[in-house]
């Protein structure tokens, strides 16, 4: 059983290495990830949002829903911590 | 102090340093438009300042300065500021979180989006600050 698991892991690693050939090079300007919306953000974010920091403009403006979700997740985590760790009052029946 | 004996060096250094930590946190929040930073990072730094005071001076003293009950309320207010900014844009004719439609008269669209980002960052900072402080308080057994 142990050998079977090892063989499966090795085969999967070989598959990943084989697929890695087709990935774009790191930092390639022609990669699909760099051709979709990134040029628009880089060219237009200062003009549209008056914000020199592109990261802030993308985080809070273009991707506002995502950040709202993140903040909600953090707040939910805090509320759950309070609910789980809160000490009850000693005279509380 | 959490250790058994009060240590005057630790006390003094924490007292001197913590206002600067709080100020730097505010700087990181406000200057998120121009430099690395923003709501998450700044809120964490401000929370670190309060938690440093809690650790060094003890709970009795710092609970008067910043009551533990206030932290979750501030977190909720931060989330409401974020949602309210989006809702204000929605109610004045745009899409949700579309800051170009914020009801602020007299400024251009780019400046409206600038201000929208600022409101949202402040909301995120308040949320993260309140949540981190309230997690610390509940971990150290502060009664809510």
gemmi code that builds the backbone of each chain (N, CA, C; Angstrom):
import gemmi

chains = {
    "A": [
        ("UNK", (0.829, -1.209, 0.000), (0.000, 0.000, 0.000), (0.862, 1.256, 0.000)),
        ("UNK", (1.962, 1.185, 0.802), (2.853, 2.337, 0.864), (3.485, 2.602, -0.495)),
        ("UNK", (3.871, 1.490, -1.184), (4.525, 1.637, -2.488), (3.546, 2.189, -3.511)),
        ("UNK", (2.289, 1.770, -3.395), (1.287, 2.280, -4.334), (1.149, 3.800, -4.199)),
        ("UNK", (1.102, 4.280, -2.927), (0.977, 5.730, -2.698), (2.179, 6.459, -3.269)),
        ("UNK", (3.380, 5.861, -3.058), (4.595, 6.509, -3.576), (4.553, 6.605, -5.091)),
        ("UNK", (4.090, 5.512, -5.733), (4.039, 5.516, -7.201), (3.044, 6.565, -7.691)),
        ("UNK", (1.891, 6.658, -7.001), (0.897, 7.653, -7.417), (1.467, 9.059, -7.296)),
        ("UNK", (2.162, 9.326, -6.178), (2.738, 10.662, -5.981), (3.760, 10.963, -7.065)),
        ("UNK", (4.627, 9.963, -7.373), (5.646, 10.194, -8.397), (5.007, 10.439, -9.756)),
        ("UNK", (3.954, 9.648, -10.073), (3.287, 9.846, -11.363), (2.667, 11.238, -11.437)),
        ("UNK", (2.050, 11.669, -10.339), (1.422, 12.987, -10.340), (2.469, 14.087, -10.486)),
        ("UNK", (3.617, 13.890, -9.809), (4.693, 14.863, -9.960), (5.183, 14.933, -11.390)),
        ("UNK", (5.305, 13.774, -12.032), (5.739, 13.764, -13.430), (4.724, 14.465, -14.313)),
        ("UNK", (3.434, 14.255, -14.004), (2.396, 14.926, -14.794), (2.502, 16.438, -14.650)),
        ("UNK", (2.723, 16.894, -13.391), (2.837, 18.344, -13.170), (4.049, 18.912, -13.907)),
        ("UNK", (5.179, 18.187, -13.846), (6.370, 18.668, -14.539), (6.130, 18.731, -16.044)),
        ("UNK", (5.388, 17.716, -16.566), (5.084, 17.712, -18.001), (4.202, 18.903, -18.359)),
        ("UNK", (3.205, 19.228, -17.492), (2.302, 20.341, -17.786), (3.015, 21.677, -17.625)),
        ("UNK", (4.056, 21.705, -16.809), (4.758, 22.961, -16.535), (5.419, 23.518, -17.789)),
        ("UNK", (5.713, 22.635, -18.751), (6.316, 23.080, -20.007), (5.473, 24.135, -20.702)),
        ("UNK", (4.135, 23.991, -20.587), (3.242, 24.868, -21.340), (2.914, 26.162, -20.617)),
        ("UNK", (3.346, 26.302, -19.348), (3.057, 27.550, -18.631), (3.883, 28.683, -19.225)),
        ("UNK", (3.364, 29.926, -19.188), (4.178, 31.055, -19.659), (5.341, 31.305, -18.715)),
        ("UNK", (6.397, 31.893, -19.246), (7.549, 32.193, -18.409), (7.182, 33.228, -17.357)),
        ("UNK", (7.886, 33.203, -16.226), (7.595, 34.136, -15.144), (7.865, 35.567, -15.610)),
        ("UNK", (6.858, 36.444, -15.481), (7.029, 37.830, -15.883), (6.914, 38.067, -17.373)),
        ("UNK", (6.405, 37.084, -18.110), (6.266, 37.228, -19.556), (5.195, 38.265, -19.882)),
        ("UNK", (5.520, 39.326, -20.627), (4.492, 40.341, -20.917), (3.402, 39.831, -21.848)),
        ("UNK", (3.670, 38.734, -22.563), (2.657, 38.198, -23.470), (1.776, 37.154, -22.812)),
        ("UNK", (1.999, 36.883, -21.509), (1.200, 35.856, -20.832), (-0.260, 36.305, -20.755)),
        ("UNK", (-1.214, 35.349, -20.811), (-2.632, 35.744, -20.787), (-3.003, 36.562, -19.556)),
        ("UNK", (-2.371, 36.280, -18.407), (-2.713, 37.021, -17.199), (-2.333, 38.489, -17.325)),
        ("UNK", (-1.334, 38.796, -18.155), (-0.891, 40.187, -18.289), (-1.556, 40.910, -19.449)),
        ("UNK", (-2.441, 40.229, -20.159), (-3.064, 40.865, -21.317), (-4.530, 41.217, -21.097)),
        ("UNK", (-5.133, 40.742, -20.005), (-6.586, 40.876, -19.889), (-6.981, 42.252, -19.355)),
        ("UNK", (-6.904, 42.485, -18.047), (-7.286, 43.785, -17.496), (-6.106, 44.549, -16.943)),
        ("UNK", (-4.950, 43.891, -16.765), (-3.810, 44.596, -16.178), (-3.403, 45.841, -16.959)),
        ("UNK", (-3.287, 45.799, -18.304), (-2.906, 47.033, -19.015), (-3.898, 48.162, -18.785)),
        ("UNK", (-5.208, 47.810, -18.702), (-6.221, 48.848, -18.460), (-5.986, 49.505, -17.109)),
        ("UNK", (-5.748, 48.699, -16.060), (-5.513, 49.271, -14.732), (-4.277, 50.163, -14.750)),
        ("UNK", (-3.197, 49.659, -15.387), (-1.941, 50.413, -15.353), (-2.091, 51.742, -16.092)),
        ("UNK", (-2.842, 51.729, -17.197), (-2.945, 52.959, -17.984), (-3.969, 53.931, -17.424)),
        ("UNK", (-5.101, 53.422, -16.910), (-6.234, 54.285, -16.619), (-6.475, 54.563, -15.139)),
        ("UNK", (-5.821, 53.824, -14.216), (-6.254, 53.947, -12.818), (-5.949, 55.341, -12.265)),
        ("UNK", (-4.820, 55.937, -12.640), (-4.513, 57.282, -12.120), (-5.522, 58.296, -12.635)),
        ("UNK", (-5.855, 58.169, -13.912), (-6.769, 59.115, -14.531), (-8.198, 58.948, -13.990)),
        ("UNK", (-8.616, 57.700, -13.775), (-10.006, 57.459, -13.386), (-10.244, 57.636, -11.899)),
        ("UNK", (-9.282, 57.269, -11.073), (-9.526, 57.301, -9.634), (-8.654, 58.305, -8.908)),
        ("UNK", (-7.736, 58.996, -9.585), (-6.918, 60.020, -8.941), (-5.991, 59.419, -7.892)),
        ("UNK", (-5.703, 58.135, -7.988), (-4.924, 57.450, -6.970), (-3.632, 56.927, -7.573)),
        ("UNK", (-2.464, 57.440, -7.138), (-1.215, 56.984, -7.742), (-0.881, 55.525, -7.448)),
        ("UNK", (-1.375, 54.995, -6.324), (-1.052, 53.620, -5.950), (-2.040, 52.678, -6.635)),
        ("UNK", (-1.552, 51.955, -7.645), (-2.452, 51.104, -8.431), (-3.040, 50.003, -7.556)),
        ("UNK", (-2.231, 49.502, -6.617), (-2.716, 48.406, -5.773), (-3.945, 48.848, -4.987)),
        ("UNK", (-3.872, 50.071, -4.402), (-5.016, 50.558, -3.640), (-6.228, 50.756, -4.532)),
        ("UNK", (-5.996, 51.298, -5.744), (-7.127, 51.536, -6.636), (-7.801, 50.226, -7.016)),
        ("UNK", (-6.989, 49.196, -7.315), (-7.587, 47.915, -7.697), (-8.281, 47.291, -6.495)),
        ("UNK", (-7.628, 47.346, -5.334), (-8.179, 46.684, -4.146), (-9.503, 47.288, -3.722)),
        ("UNK", (-9.568, 48.621, -3.664), (-10.738, 49.252, -3.058), (-11.759, 49.717, -4.073)),
        ("UNK", (-11.354, 49.888, -5.328), (-12.314, 50.419, -6.301), (-12.738, 49.355, -7.314)),
        ("UNK", (-11.773, 48.892, -8.131), (-12.156, 47.937, -9.173), (-12.585, 46.602, -8.576)),
        ("UNK", (-11.948, 46.224, -7.475), (-12.277, 44.954, -6.823), (-12.928, 45.200, -5.468)),
        ("UNK", (-13.861, 46.162, -5.426), (-14.469, 46.539, -4.150), (-15.275, 45.431, -3.518)),
        ("UNK", (-15.967, 44.646, -4.331), (-16.760, 43.547, -3.776), (-15.881, 42.565, -3.025)),
        ("UNK", (-14.733, 42.263, -3.623), (-13.830, 41.285, -3.027), (-13.368, 41.756, -1.655)),
        ("UNK", (-12.991, 43.042, -1.569), (-12.512, 43.565, -0.297), (-13.629, 43.622, 0.731)),
        ("UNK", (-14.851, 43.917, 0.258), (-15.993, 43.893, 1.187), (-16.166, 42.499, 1.772)),
        ("UNK", (-16.034, 41.484, 0.901), (-16.131, 40.109, 1.390), (-15.039, 39.786, 2.386)),
        ("UNK", (-13.808, 40.254, 2.117), (-12.705, 39.983, 3.036), (-12.973, 40.609, 4.397)),
        ("UNK", (-13.451, 41.861, 4.378), (-13.729, 42.531, 5.644), (-14.831, 41.791, 6.406)),
        ("UNK", (-15.842, 41.307, 5.673), (-16.905, 40.563, 6.335), (-16.367, 39.282, 6.959)),
        ("UNK", (-15.452, 38.618, 6.240), (-14.870, 37.386, 6.783), (-14.121, 37.681, 8.073)),
        ("UNK", (-13.328, 38.774, 8.077), (-12.554, 39.111, 9.271), (-13.486, 39.439, 10.431)),
        ("UNK", (-14.545, 40.203, 10.134), (-15.479, 40.570, 11.199), (-16.172, 39.328, 11.745)),
        ("UNK", (-16.566, 38.407, 10.840), (-17.210, 37.184, 11.299), (-16.271, 36.377, 12.192)),
        ("UNK", (-14.983, 36.322, 11.804), (-14.008, 35.598, 12.620), (-13.913, 36.211, 14.009)),
        ("UNK", (-13.912, 37.552, 14.076), (-13.847, 38.207, 15.378), (-15.068, 37.915, 16.223)),
        ("UNK", (-16.262, 37.951, 15.611), (-17.484, 37.691, 16.364), (-17.492, 36.256, 16.888)),
        ("UNK", (-17.011, 35.314, 16.044), (-16.984, 33.919, 16.473), (-16.010, 33.738, 17.627)),
        ("UNK", (-14.839, 34.445, 17.574), (-13.888, 34.365, 18.684), (-14.522, 34.859, 19.965)),
        ("UNK", (-15.246, 35.984, 19.885), (-15.888, 36.514, 21.083), (-16.907, 35.511, 21.615)),
        ("UNK", (-17.712, 34.933, 20.719), (-18.755, 33.999, 21.164), (-18.144, 32.762, 21.809)),
        ("UNK", (-17.025, 32.259, 21.246), (-16.454, 31.019, 21.769), (-15.688, 31.242, 23.059)),
        ("UNK", (-14.986, 32.383, 23.166), (-14.058, 32.569, 24.286), (-14.625, 33.424, 25.397)),
        ("UNK", (-15.821, 34.013, 25.189), (-16.382, 34.916, 26.187), (-16.637, 34.169, 27.489)),
        ("UNK", (-16.256, 34.798, 28.591), (-16.506, 34.174, 29.889), (-17.884, 34.566, 30.371)),
        ("UNK", (-18.577, 33.565, 30.946), (-19.898, 33.889, 31.470), (-19.751, 34.561, 32.823)),
        ("UNK", (-20.725, 35.386, 33.143), (-20.710, 36.022, 34.444), (-20.950, 34.959, 35.521)),
        ("UNK", (-20.263, 35.057, 36.658), (-20.394, 34.007, 37.660), (-21.805, 33.902, 38.257)),
        ("UNK", (-22.535, 35.006, 38.325), (-23.862, 34.940, 38.927), (-24.946, 34.722, 37.877)),
        ("UNK", (-24.504, 34.245, 36.696), (-25.460, 34.054, 35.614), (-25.970, 32.623, 35.688)),
        ("UNK", (-27.261, 32.448, 35.852), (-27.800, 31.087, 35.904), (-28.104, 30.578, 34.511)),
    ],
    "B": [
        ("UNK", (1.769, 44.580, 33.570), (2.742, 43.635, 33.003), (2.281, 42.222, 33.286)),
        ("UNK", (2.586, 41.323, 32.375), (2.118, 39.954, 32.540), (3.033, 39.189, 33.476)),
        ("UNK", (4.338, 39.546, 33.520), (5.231, 38.854, 34.449), (4.913, 39.264, 35.870)),
        ("UNK", (5.584, 38.598, 36.833), (5.187, 38.794, 38.213), (5.574, 40.180, 38.726)),
        ("UNK", (6.732, 40.682, 38.299), (7.209, 41.966, 38.810), (7.072, 43.044, 37.755)),
        ("UNK", (6.779, 44.231, 38.178), (6.738, 45.342, 37.237), (8.153, 45.675, 36.801)),
        ("UNK", (8.318, 45.903, 35.512), (9.622, 46.251, 34.987), (9.528, 47.669, 34.443)),
        ("UNK", (10.241, 48.596, 35.068), (10.042, 50.010, 34.743), (10.527, 50.320, 33.338)),
        ("UNK", (11.560, 49.587, 32.889), (12.064, 49.855, 31.539), (11.015, 49.481, 30.509)),
        ("UNK", (10.441, 48.290, 30.665), (9.429, 47.850, 29.701), (8.226, 48.786, 29.736)),
        ("UNK", (7.819, 49.158, 30.944), (6.679, 50.064, 31.072), (6.913, 51.368, 30.322)),
        ("UNK", (8.083, 51.963, 30.602), (8.350, 53.280, 30.015), (8.488, 53.193, 28.508)),
        ("UNK", (9.219, 52.166, 28.030), (9.424, 52.070, 26.580), (8.088, 51.865, 25.879)),
        ("UNK", (7.221, 51.025, 26.454), (5.928, 50.802, 25.811), (5.099, 52.076, 25.819)),
        ("UNK", (5.150, 52.812, 26.948), (4.372, 54.055, 26.997), (4.854, 55.061, 25.981)),
        ("UNK", (6.196, 55.136, 25.815), (6.729, 56.125, 24.879), (6.455, 55.707, 23.439)),
        ("UNK", (6.575, 54.401, 23.171), (6.500, 53.942, 21.776), (5.067, 53.903, 21.276)),
        ("UNK", (4.102, 53.562, 22.141), (2.768, 53.248, 21.614), (2.079, 54.425, 20.920)),
        ("UNK", (2.230, 55.695, 21.379), (1.614, 56.767, 20.589), (2.175, 56.860, 19.177)),
        ("UNK", (3.484, 56.588, 19.047), (4.074, 56.639, 17.711), (3.553, 55.505, 16.849)),
        ("UNK", (3.325, 54.344, 17.472), (2.764, 53.226, 16.706), (1.366, 53.592, 16.220)),
        ("UNK", (0.559, 54.196, 17.114), (-0.797, 54.583, 16.710), (-0.745, 55.610, 15.578)),
        ("UNK", (0.173, 56.585, 15.710), (0.276, 57.626, 14.681), (0.719, 57.029, 13.351)),
        ("UNK", (1.690, 56.094, 13.412), (2.150, 55.464, 12.182), (1.034, 54.651, 11.546)),
        ("UNK", (0.190, 54.015, 12.388), (-0.951, 53.288, 11.837), (-1.888, 54.207, 11.093)),
        ("UNK", (-2.177, 55.383, 11.699), (-3.032, 56.357, 11.016), (-2.404, 56.795, 9.699)),
        ("UNK", (-1.065, 57.020, 9.733), (-0.364, 57.424, 8.509), (-0.529, 56.367, 7.423)),
        ("UNK", (-0.379, 55.091, 7.819), (-0.480, 54.017, 6.823), (-1.885, 53.966, 6.234)),
        ("UNK", (-2.911, 54.230, 7.076), (-4.284, 54.201, 6.551), (-4.498, 55.364, 5.590)),
        ("UNK", (-4.118, 56.575, 6.020), (-4.460, 57.760, 5.239), (-3.645, 57.828, 3.956)),
        ("UNK", (-2.370, 57.382, 4.017), (-1.522, 57.489, 2.843), (-1.516, 56.217, 2.012)),
        ("UNK", (-2.569, 55.396, 2.168), (-2.668, 54.216, 1.322), (-2.808, 54.554, -0.147)),
        ("UNK", (-3.220, 55.803, -0.454), (-3.343, 56.198, -1.853), (-1.989, 56.406, -2.505)),
        ("UNK", (-0.977, 56.748, -1.709), (0.292, 57.171, -2.289), (1.429, 56.218, -2.014)),
        ("UNK", (1.336, 55.434, -0.959), (2.455, 54.590, -0.576), (1.903, 53.218, -0.218)),
        ("UNK", (2.753, 52.221, -0.070), (2.264, 50.913, 0.351), (1.503, 51.019, 1.656)),
        ("UNK", (0.390, 50.359, 1.728), (-0.410, 50.434, 2.945), (-1.874, 50.409, 2.592)),
        ("UNK", (-2.692, 50.769, 3.562), (-4.133, 50.757, 3.357), (-4.831, 50.318, 4.619)),
        ("UNK", (-6.101, 49.977, 4.471), (-6.925, 49.702, 5.641), (-6.459, 48.506, 6.447)),
        ("UNK", (-6.181, 47.391, 5.782), (-5.827, 46.179, 6.527), (-4.539, 46.389, 7.312)),
        ("UNK", (-3.519, 46.924, 6.631), (-2.224, 47.077, 7.297), (-2.304, 48.114, 8.410)),
        ("UNK", (-2.929, 49.270, 8.108), (-3.006, 50.323, 9.113), (-3.817, 49.899, 10.320)),
        ("UNK", (-4.950, 49.219, 10.079), (-5.766, 48.742, 11.200), (-4.990, 47.789, 12.082)),
        ("UNK", (-4.178, 46.921, 11.455), (-3.385, 45.991, 12.240), (-2.354, 46.726, 13.083)),
        ("UNK", (-1.737, 47.780, 12.512), (-0.707, 48.507, 13.273), (-1.355, 49.243, 14.449)),
        ("UNK", (-2.529, 49.866, 14.233), (-3.193, 50.563, 15.330), (-3.571, 49.576, 16.431)),
        ("UNK", (-4.090, 48.398, 16.012), (-4.433, 47.379, 17.006), (-3.193, 46.936, 17.761)),
        ("UNK", (-2.036, 46.852, 17.076), (-0.804, 46.460, 17.754), (-0.432, 47.478, 18.819)),
        ("UNK", (-0.669, 48.786, 18.540), (-0.387, 49.793, 19.557), (-1.227, 49.602, 20.793)),
        ("UNK", (-2.533, 49.356, 20.619), (-3.402, 49.171, 21.783), (-3.042, 47.895, 22.527)),
        ("UNK", (-2.723, 46.823, 21.767), (-2.406, 45.547, 22.418), (-1.093, 45.653, 23.183)),
        ("UNK", (-0.144, 46.447, 22.660), (1.114, 46.654, 23.393), (0.840, 47.320, 24.732)),
        ("UNK", (-0.049, 48.317, 24.743), (-0.400, 48.960, 26.013), (-1.074, 47.966, 26.944)),
        ("UNK", (-1.989, 47.150, 26.411), (-2.666, 46.142, 27.228), (-1.659, 45.181, 27.847)),
        ("UNK", (-0.632, 44.797, 27.063), (0.345, 43.837, 27.557), (1.222, 44.449, 28.628)),
        ("UNK", (1.592, 45.723, 28.449), (2.603, 46.264, 29.359), (1.980, 46.862, 30.601)),
        ("UNK", (0.886, 47.588, 30.469), (0.352, 48.314, 31.619), (-0.734, 47.548, 32.354)),
        ("UNK", (-1.174, 46.426, 31.807), (-2.202, 45.667, 32.494), (-3.585, 46.084, 32.043)),
        ("UNK", (-4.552, 45.211, 32.398), (-5.892, 45.436, 31.877), (-6.631, 46.536, 32.610)),
        ("UNK", (-6.408, 46.673, 33.917), (-7.188, 47.663, 34.673), (-6.956, 49.068, 34.130)),
        ("UNK", (-5.680, 49.386, 33.893), (-5.390, 50.754, 33.467), (-5.848, 51.029, 32.051)),
        ("UNK", (-5.573, 50.072, 31.141), (-5.885, 50.375, 29.749), (-7.364, 50.201, 29.447)),
        ("UNK", (-8.095, 49.472, 30.280), (-9.528, 49.350, 30.024), (-10.236, 50.681, 30.196)),
        ("UNK", (-9.634, 51.567, 31.051), (-10.235, 52.897, 31.175), (-9.997, 53.712, 29.917)),
        ("UNK", (-8.767, 53.586, 29.349), (-8.458, 54.358, 28.141), (-9.236, 53.833, 26.942)),
        ("UNK", (-9.243, 52.516, 26.795), (-9.970, 51.933, 25.654), (-10.784, 50.748, 26.168)),
        ("UNK", (-12.084, 50.968, 26.459), (-12.880, 49.896, 27.054), (-13.011, 48.687, 26.120)),
        ("UNK", (-12.901, 47.477, 26.650), (-12.995, 46.284, 25.810), (-14.341, 46.169, 25.112)),
        ("UNK", (-15.388, 46.756, 25.693), (-16.695, 46.661, 25.034), (-16.721, 47.445, 23.726)),
        ("UNK", (-15.807, 48.435, 23.619), (-15.845, 49.322, 22.453), (-15.321, 48.627, 21.193)),
        ("UNK", (-14.426, 47.623, 21.370), (-13.734, 47.060, 20.200), (-14.681, 46.405, 19.194)),
        ("UNK", (-15.570, 45.463, 19.626), (-16.458, 44.883, 18.604), (-17.414, 45.897, 17.998)),
        ("UNK", (-17.790, 46.922, 18.800), (-18.680, 47.949, 18.250), (-17.974, 48.715, 17.138)),
        ("UNK", (-16.675, 49.046, 17.380), (-15.917, 49.754, 16.341), (-15.766, 48.894, 15.096)),
        ("UNK", (-15.563, 47.577, 15.296), (-15.466, 46.693, 14.147), (-16.735, 46.719, 13.324)),
        ("UNK", (-17.881, 46.663, 14.011), (-19.155, 46.684, 13.293), (-19.348, 48.013, 12.591)),
        ("UNK", (-18.932, 49.118, 13.245), (-19.080, 50.432, 12.611), (-18.231, 50.501, 11.344)),
        ("UNK", (-17.012, 49.924, 11.399), (-16.173, 49.921, 10.208), (-16.824, 49.197, 9.048)),
        ("UNK", (-17.384, 48.016, 9.343), (-18.068, 47.261, 8.275), (-19.259, 48.044, 7.754)),
        ("UNK", (-19.971, 48.742, 8.660), (-21.129, 49.532, 8.219), (-20.694, 50.702, 7.358)),
        ("UNK", (-19.517, 51.316, 7.671), (-19.030, 52.405, 6.824), (-18.783, 51.891, 5.411)),
        ("UNK", (-18.157, 50.712, 5.325), (-17.899, 50.128, 3.998), (-19.216, 49.884, 3.267)),
        ("UNK", (-20.132, 49.168, 3.925), (-21.399, 48.869, 3.271), (-22.194, 50.123, 2.972)),
        ("UNK", (-22.114, 51.129, 3.876), (-22.860, 52.359, 3.677), (-22.342, 53.153, 2.500)),
        ("UNK", (-20.998, 53.117, 2.286), (-20.455, 53.803, 1.105), (-21.011, 53.185, -0.167)),
        ("UNK", (-21.023, 51.840, -0.192), (-21.587, 51.181, -1.360), (-23.063, 51.494, -1.531)),
        ("UNK", (-23.785, 51.530, -0.396), (-25.227, 51.761, -0.461), (-25.540, 53.187, -0.892)),
        ("UNK", (-24.688, 54.150, -0.457), (-24.906, 55.537, -0.864), (-24.765, 55.667, -2.374)),
        ("UNK", (-23.773, 54.963, -2.939), (-23.619, 55.000, -4.399), (-24.807, 54.344, -5.077)),
        ("UNK", (-25.316, 53.268, -4.454), (-26.461, 52.565, -5.053), (-27.696, 53.447, -5.044)),
        ("UNK", (-27.919, 54.154, -3.911), (-29.147, 54.931, -3.784), (-29.137, 56.174, -4.661)),
        ("UNK", (-27.931, 56.669, -5.014), (-27.913, 57.868, -5.850), (-27.706, 57.526, -7.315)),
        ("UNK", (-28.073, 56.331, -7.726), (-28.195, 56.069, -9.143), (-27.128, 55.222, -9.772)),
        ("UNK", (-26.097, 54.821, -9.026), (-25.066, 53.988, -9.629), (-25.249, 52.538, -9.258)),
        ("UNK", (-24.187, 51.767, -9.462), (-24.200, 50.392, -9.001), (-23.610, 50.335, -7.609)),
        ("UNK", (-23.814, 49.179, -6.936), (-23.293, 49.030, -5.586), (-21.773, 49.159, -5.610)),
        ("UNK", (-21.218, 49.964, -4.706), (-19.780, 50.233, -4.573), (-19.205, 50.942, -5.799)),
        ("UNK", (-20.055, 51.597, -6.592), (-19.556, 52.389, -7.716), (-19.385, 53.823, -7.230)),
        ("UNK", (-18.150, 54.154, -6.806), (-17.950, 55.430, -6.110), (-18.153, 56.630, -7.007)),
        ("UNK", (-18.205, 56.432, -8.316), (-18.395, 57.566, -9.219), (-19.758, 58.216, -9.012)),
        ("UNK", (-20.701, 57.521, -8.364), (-22.032, 58.079, -8.147), (-22.256, 58.504, -6.708)),
        ("UNK", (-21.208, 58.660, -5.934), (-21.392, 59.088, -4.547), (-22.049, 60.468, -4.517)),
        ("UNK", (-23.003, 60.699, -3.613), (-23.711, 61.993, -3.596), (-22.915, 63.105, -2.931)),
        ("UNK", (-21.755, 63.453, -3.500), (-20.968, 64.577, -2.982), (-20.946, 65.632, -4.077)),
        ("UNK", (-21.567, 66.781, -3.868), (-21.631, 67.762, -4.955), (-20.324, 68.523, -5.120)),
        ("UNK", (-20.064, 68.983, -6.330), (-19.009, 69.947, -6.554), (-17.647, 69.392, -6.863)),
        ("UNK", (-17.479, 68.071, -6.982), (-16.161, 67.538, -7.311), (-16.299, 66.606, -8.503)),
        ("UNK", (-15.158, 66.363, -9.142), (-15.189, 65.567, -10.375), (-15.335, 64.085, -10.040)),
        ("UNK", (-15.531, 63.292, -11.090), (-15.754, 61.853, -10.904), (-14.526, 61.179, -10.309)),
        ("UNK", (-13.325, 61.577, -10.803), (-12.109, 60.958, -10.284), (-11.933, 61.265, -8.805)),
        ("UNK", (-12.279, 62.504, -8.403), (-12.147, 62.850, -6.980), (-13.178, 62.115, -6.136)),
        ("UNK", (-14.368, 61.872, -6.708), (-15.356, 61.084, -5.974), (-14.847, 59.672, -5.732)),
        ("UNK", (-14.221, 59.101, -6.755), (-13.694, 57.746, -6.571), (-12.548, 57.744, -5.571)),
        ("UNK", (-11.741, 58.823, -5.591), (-10.663, 58.974, -4.607), (-11.238, 58.970, -3.188)),
        ("UNK", (-12.291, 59.791, -2.981), (-12.894, 59.863, -1.657), (-13.556, 58.542, -1.278)),
        ("UNK", (-14.177, 57.886, -2.268), (-14.794, 56.592, -1.989), (-13.772, 55.589, -1.494)),
        ("UNK", (-12.597, 55.566, -2.158), (-11.532, 54.659, -1.711), (-11.114, 55.008, -0.292)),
        ("UNK", (-11.032, 56.321, 0.014), (-10.620, 56.726, 1.363), (-11.635, 56.254, 2.413)),
        ("UNK", (-12.940, 56.457, 2.151), (-13.962, 56.002, 3.101), (-13.852, 54.501, 3.338)),
        ("UNK", (-13.690, 53.765, 2.231), (-13.643, 52.317, 2.334), (-12.421, 51.877, 3.137)),
        ("UNK", (-11.280, 52.570, 2.908), (-10.077, 52.195, 3.658), (-10.262, 52.462, 5.139)),
        ("UNK", (-10.909, 53.596, 5.471), (-11.147, 53.890, 6.886), (-12.061, 52.829, 7.495)),
        ("UNK", (-13.088, 52.420, 6.732), (-13.965, 51.368, 7.227), (-13.222, 50.074, 7.477)),
        ("UNK", (-12.367, 49.689, 6.517), (-11.605, 48.456, 6.686), (-10.691, 48.559, 7.896)),
        ("UNK", (-10.037, 49.744, 8.065), (-9.112, 49.920, 9.188), (-9.851, 49.786, 10.515)),
        ("UNK", (-11.016, 50.437, 10.631), (-11.795, 50.328, 11.872), (-12.195, 48.881, 12.119)),
        ("UNK", (-12.630, 48.194, 11.054), (-13.065, 46.806, 11.208), (-11.944, 45.917, 11.703)),
        ("UNK", (-10.776, 46.007, 11.040), (-9.652, 45.151, 11.424), (-9.182, 45.487, 12.833)),
        ("UNK", (-9.130, 46.797, 13.142), (-8.696, 47.224, 14.477), (-9.614, 46.649, 15.552)),
        ("UNK", (-10.932, 46.834, 15.364), (-11.869, 46.351, 16.384), (-11.812, 44.850, 16.543)),
        ("UNK", (-11.702, 44.144, 15.418), (-11.711, 42.682, 15.496), (-10.458, 42.177, 16.188)),
        ("UNK", (-9.275, 42.749, 15.854), (-8.036, 42.257, 16.458), (-8.018, 42.527, 17.953)),
        ("UNK", (-8.449, 43.743, 18.356), (-8.439, 44.054, 19.787), (-9.438, 43.177, 20.522)),
        ("UNK", (-10.604, 42.918, 19.914), (-11.585, 42.109, 20.644), (-11.152, 40.651, 20.703)),
        ("UNK", (-10.421, 40.171, 19.674), (-9.882, 38.803, 19.767), (-8.867, 38.722, 20.899)),
        ("UNK", (-8.000, 39.742, 20.993), (-7.010, 39.744, 22.079), (-7.702, 39.773, 23.434)),
        ("UNK", (-8.733, 40.636, 23.561), (-9.415, 40.748, 24.846), (-10.105, 39.453, 25.221)),
        ("UNK", (-10.727, 38.792, 24.235), (-11.420, 37.562, 24.608), (-10.423, 36.441, 24.888)),
        ("UNK", (-9.241, 36.479, 24.235), (-8.239, 35.452, 24.531), (-7.664, 35.629, 25.918)),
        ("UNK", (-7.518, 36.889, 26.362), (-6.933, 37.110, 27.680), (-7.994, 37.188, 28.759)),
        ("UNK", (-9.216, 36.802, 28.440), (-10.221, 36.636, 29.478), (-10.902, 37.910, 29.907)),
        ("UNK", (-10.892, 38.918, 29.053), (-11.626, 40.123, 29.408), (-13.108, 39.868, 29.232)),
        ("UNK", (-13.904, 40.227, 30.238), (-15.334, 39.977, 30.114), (-15.964, 41.017, 29.202)),
        ("UNK", (-16.752, 40.552, 28.286), (-17.342, 41.483, 27.308), (-18.599, 42.117, 27.873)),
    ],
}
model = gemmi.Model(1)
for chain_id, residues in chains.items():
    chain = gemmi.Chain(chain_id)
    for i, (resn, *xyz) in enumerate(residues, 1):
        res = gemmi.Residue()
        res.name, res.seqid = resn, gemmi.SeqId(i, " ")
        for name, pos in zip(("N", "CA", "C"), xyz):
            atom = gemmi.Atom()
            atom.name, atom.element = name, gemmi.Element(name[0])
            atom.pos, atom.b_iso = gemmi.Position(*pos), 0.0
            res.add_atom(atom)
        chain.add_residue(res)
    model.add_chain(chain)
structure = gemmi.Structure()
structure.add_model(model)
structure.setup_entities()
